[in-house]
Each structure stands twice: as C-alpha cells, then as structure tokens.
Amino acid sequence: MLKYTLSVGYRPAFAYVAFGGSPTHWWTHFLKKGFYHCLVIIGNGRDWCVIDPVMHFTDLIIVKTLHIERFFVEKGYKLVRTTPKIPNKVRFCLRPMTCVETVKRFLGIEAPNLWTPYQLFCFLKQKKENFP
C-alpha cells in the first residue's frame, strides 16, 4: 500500500464539493431540489482534478484553469470549499457506493449517517475548518 505522501506529489490543502445536477432517475425525485448530485474538485489553484462519481463509473477529469469556481457556478452548482483530512483509523464500512460516499471518502469524512447530497452540504457548511 502506498504511503500518504509521495516524494514527487503533495496532498492539496483544500477542495471544493459541488452540489447540483438534475433528477435523472426515478429515486432522485425524492432528493431536495438542486441537490441531486455531488462531486469533488481537488487542486492547487491552477491545476484541478474533478472526481465525478456517476451511476456506473467514476469520471476523473483534469482541468487547467484559474477560475474553477466560476465554471461550476455558471453550470448551476453550489460550491463548498473544505479541507480534506486523512482519517485516523481504518473502519469497516458497508454502505452503497453513491456520489455522497465517494466524496466522503476523498475528503476523509467519517460520518456514516450522511446519505444524501443535501445532508453532506449541511454537514460541510457547519464544519469549523471550512473557508468562507
């Protein structure tokens, strides 16, 4: 298993979580309007890695821009800036692999009661480490 730090890499100090999307499946109509999907954006301010977990695969997109926030806001997404953490201990978790679960794992969030994008949005908005 790889160590958390590589000699040629770094762990970004912050990340964005984008919330939005549209109801694409019958069960998404039960979710809060405007919070049908979430994805995580990690980068250094110029080079970004967008991790977009969709139904049957996880898309990884590399973007070079200084205006990643503006791009997603113009697409109708709500952004929350947060700090990724490395979890303290390994825990067994048997939960469905949804967009919320994927984002939680990338950010190191250990909150098994977060199931919907809106719950994750509320959780991130009240975290003390979030940026304004």
Secondary structure, DSSP 4 states (H G I P E B T S, - for coil): ---S--TT----S-EEEEEE----SGGGGGSPTT-SEEEEEEESSSEEEEEEE-SS-EEEEEEE-S-HHHHHHHTT-EEEEE-----SS---------HHHHHHHHHT---TT--SHHHHHHHHHH-TT---
